[in-house]
């Protein structure tokens, strides 16, 4: 049971770290970013979080956690 909790917490931490990095640290041109930037005029823009990229990141972190659980269970 402790292994499940540790892997779940690791997977959650991985997702939250990626989300933090994707929103606040990365720029709009990087593939890691989750921001969708719209140019409203020449000097203003609107930055939004892309729901699809967040969903893809959540699915990826769940799959990584599940894979780690299967690998650790076989040992």
BAFI-3210 file (N, C-alpha, C; in Angstrom, 3 decimals, decimal comma, padded with zeros to 6 digits):
// residues 75
n [1|2|3|4|5|6|7|8|9|10|11|12|13|14|15|16|17|18|19|20|21|22|23|24|25|26|27|28|29|30|31|32|33|34|35|36|37|38|39|40|41|42|43|44|45|46|47|48|49|50|51|52|53|54|55|56|57|58|59|60|61|62|63|64|65|66|67|68|69|70|71|72|73|74|75]
n.u [000,817|001,985|003,642|001,875|000,824|003,130|003,866|001,596|001,687|004,122|003,431|001,435|002,970|004,738|002,963|002,008|004,401|005,127|002,944|003,239|005,723|005,036|003,181|004,228|007,049|007,955|008,143|005,968|006,680|007,829|007,582|006,754|005,039|001,808|000,320|-001,850|-001,560|-003,042|-002,948|-004,206|-004,008|-001,484|000,166|-000,890|-001,804|-003,479|-003,189|-003,960|-004,740|-004,369|-006,803|-006,726|-003,991|-003,410|-005,025|-003,800|-001,288|-002,072|-003,057|-000,708|000,916|-000,547|-000,348|002,433|002,702|001,127|002,601|005,006|004,005|003,294|005,821|007,146|005,665|006,256|008,744]
n.v [-001,195|001,235|001,662|002,226|004,665|006,259|006,246|007,415|009,967|010,843|010,899|012,871|015,067|015,259|016,005|018,490|019,941|020,028|021,498|023,938|024,742|024,878|026,976|029,268|029,483|028,725|030,027|031,346|030,160|027,678|024,073|022,947|024,608|025,529|027,596|029,564|031,985|034,924|037,503|040,543|043,214|045,392|046,012|044,685|041,588|038,447|035,895|032,549|029,500|026,421|024,028|021,509|020,849|020,701|018,542|016,523|016,490|015,652|013,077|011,904|012,003|010,326|007,915|007,509|007,199|004,863|003,039|003,016|001,901|-000,686|-001,651|-001,582|-003,398|-005,888|-006,532]
n.w [000,000|000,691|-001,460|-003,549|-002,706|-002,653|-005,382|-006,476|-005,310|-006,391|-009,112|-009,065|-008,155|-010,328|-012,392|-011,379|-011,225|-013,926|-014,887|-013,517|-014,560|-017,263|-017,347|-015,974|-016,365|-018,960|-022,324|-024,910|-027,306|-026,885|-026,881|-024,561|-023,219|-021,878|-022,531|-024,520|-026,803|-027,833|-030,150|-029,701|-030,461|-031,821|-029,653|-027,453|-025,886|-025,245|-022,970|-022,537|-020,797|-022,287|-022,487|-023,658|-023,812|-021,078|-020,367|-021,894|-020,654|-018,078|-018,615|-019,556|-017,236|-015,567|-016,976|-016,812|-014,039|-013,683|-015,202|-013,737|-011,382|-012,292|-012,982|-010,517|-009,072|-010,110|-009,167]
ca.u [000,000|002,860|004,170|000,834|000,743|004,342|003,806|000,534|002,209|005,126|002,724|000,803|004,040|005,216|001,985|001,988|005,658|005,026|001,970|003,882|006,738|004,387|002,452|004,977|008,464|008,209|007,629|004,920|007,209|008,328|006,598|006,351|004,102|000,383|-000,337|-002,312|-001,419|-003,751|-002,534|-005,411|-003,577|-000,040|000,884|-001,527|-002,093|-004,199|-002,627|-004,893|-004,258|-005,022|-007,378|-006,307|-002,622|-003,464|-005,574|-002,754|-000,296|-002,641|-003,078|000,683|001,411|-001,246|000,269|003,763|002,485|000,652|003,734|005,894|003,365|003,426|007,230|007,523|004,912|006,857|010,008]
ca.v [000,000|002,399|001,849|002,892|006,058|006,949|006,428|008,386|011,287|011,188|011,235|014,165|016,057|015,386|016,794|019,858|020,583|020,312|022,570|025,167|025,086|025,214|028,241|030,423|029,553|028,612|031,085|030,894|029,442|026,354|023,003|022,576|025,562|025,245|028,867|029,876|033,434|035,610|038,893|041,339|044,359|045,393|046,116|043,899|040,187|037,712|034,552|031,634|028,134|025,498|022,886|020,268|020,548|020,293|017,186|015,629|016,367|014,837|011,692|011,435|011,744|009,131|006,749|007,315|006,633|003,485|002,236|002,834|000,952|-002,033|-002,051|-001,820|-004,551|-007,123|-006,818]
ca.w [000,000|000,719|-002,808|-004,324|-002,253|-003,100|-006,825|-006,726|-004,948|-007,390|-010,335|-008,833|-008,133|-011,700|-013,131|-010,885|-011,606|-015,351|-015,066|-013,062|-015,542|-018,527|-017,267|-015,485|-016,720|-020,393|-023,185|-025,817|-028,468|-026,511|-026,993|-023,212|-022,668|-021,958|-022,812|-025,864|-026,846|-028,912|-030,349|-029,911|-031,259|-031,991|-028,385|-026,394|-026,178|-024,213|-022,787|-021,899|-020,606|-023,218|-021,779|-024,306|-023,387|-019,677|-020,368|-022,399|-019,583|-016,999|-019,088|-019,608|-015,883|-015,073|-017,625|-016,221|-012,706|-013,823|-015,657|-012,582|-010,475|-012,827|-012,904|-009,109|-008,573|-010,607|-008,499]
c.u [000,861|003,423|003,156|000,754|001,953|004,301|002,711|000,994|003,269|004,467|002,035|001,838|004,594|004,262|001,987|003,258|005,635|004,063|002,544|004,910|006,093|003,660|003,382|006,395|008,677|007,591|006,597|005,408|007,671|007,213|006,033|005,221|002,653|-000,398|-000,703|-002,363|-002,136|-003,266|-003,795|-005,132|-002,059|000,718|000,238|-001,747|-002,819|-003,597|-003,633|-004,240|-005,060|-005,496|-006,908|-004,897|-002,575|-004,007|-004,545|-001,665|-000,790|-002,665|-001,664|001,212|000,722|-000,634|001,669|003,639|002,033|001,768|004,731|005,317|003,500|004,868|007,610|006,808|005,574|008,132|009,805]
c.v [001,259|002,703|002,575|004,378|006,848|007,218|007,428|009,802|011,759|011,625|012,597|015,284|016,304|016,252|018,248|020,621|020,936|021,472|023,916|025,643|025,558|026,543|029,404|030,555|029,569|029,776|030,507|030,081|028,024|025,316|022,627|023,443|025,103|026,516|028,974|031,398|033,986|037,053|039,694|042,609|044,344|045,404|045,344|042,466|039,571|036,320|033,717|030,267|027,218|024,269|021,556|019,875|020,115|018,874|016,175|015,428|015,522|013,364|011,117|011,141|010,542|007,876|006,469|006,702|005,191|002,557|001,994|001,854|-000,474|-002,538|-002,383|-003,042|-005,864|-007,490|-007,552]
c.w [000,000|-000,663|-003,689|-003,973|-002,750|-004,604|-007,193|-006,409|-005,937|-008,694|-010,212|-008,827|-009,529|-012,518|-012,690|-011,244|-013,095|-015,602|-014,632|-014,075|-016,839|-018,506|-016,974|-016,021|-018,230|-021,161|-024,144|-026,985|-028,141|-026,609|-025,627|-022,675|-022,804|-022,255|-024,288|-025,946|-028,079|-028,982|-030,653|-030,701|-031,306|-030,670|-027,240|-026,851|-024,990|-024,151|-022,011|-021,750|-021,521|-022,455|-022,365|-023,885|-021,923|-019,576|-020,861|-021,344|-018,430|-017,387|-019,122|-018,210|-015,255|-015,684|-017,083|-014,832|-012,763|-014,275|-014,523|-011,573|-010,990|-012,745|-011,458|-008,540|-008,970|-009,867|-007,221]
res [x|x|x|x|x|x|x|x|x|x|x|x|x|x|x|x|x|x|x|x|x|x|x|x|x|x|x|x|x|x|x|x|x|x|x|x|x|x|x|x|x|x|x|x|x|x|x|x|x|x|x|x|x|x|x|x|x|x|x|x|x|x|x|x|x|x|x|x|x|x|x|x|x|x|x]
***
